[in-house]
């Protein structure tokens, strides 16, 4: 089974927002909407030994998405590859899914009256090409691939990271995007 997913190496992320910019351009995202955002975490430590990192946050393509569960029309759904999508023909703009998303990565398009979110550029899925956010990353911290294919770069990266592979907070939704963070200080909250 194919399971496309993003793996993000937080040790490499520069916080440059290239992923955010190219996502806006590729998907014609209006001002005020965000499918992809980069949070600054830190500084952490004691002066002069301060550290910080950047946390790119996008749709986590959850295995048990709360946004799908609350959608009254079935507009939010998972496709056969496990990617969470929105059918604009069924969306009524009620925003239940926006409230249900624990990661704050769904947006309401006021002009269209519809909900928007990262689709892992599903409209390009048959091109066998990396999503634009992966291609635009100057630090090459984003890896896109089939997690179920042990030969894919994404699966290899996760396997190599071992215990340094993490997910965002799981409230029963089982987020699928994987973050690599090697720095022990951040994991221990020091």
Secondary structure by P-SEA (a helix, b strand, c coil): cbbbbbbbccccccccaaaaaaaaaaaccccccccbbbbbccccccccbbbbbbbbbcccccccccccccccccccccccccbbbbccccccccccccccccccccccccccccccccccccccccccccccccccccccccccccccccccaaaaaaaaacccccccccccccccbbbbbccccccccc
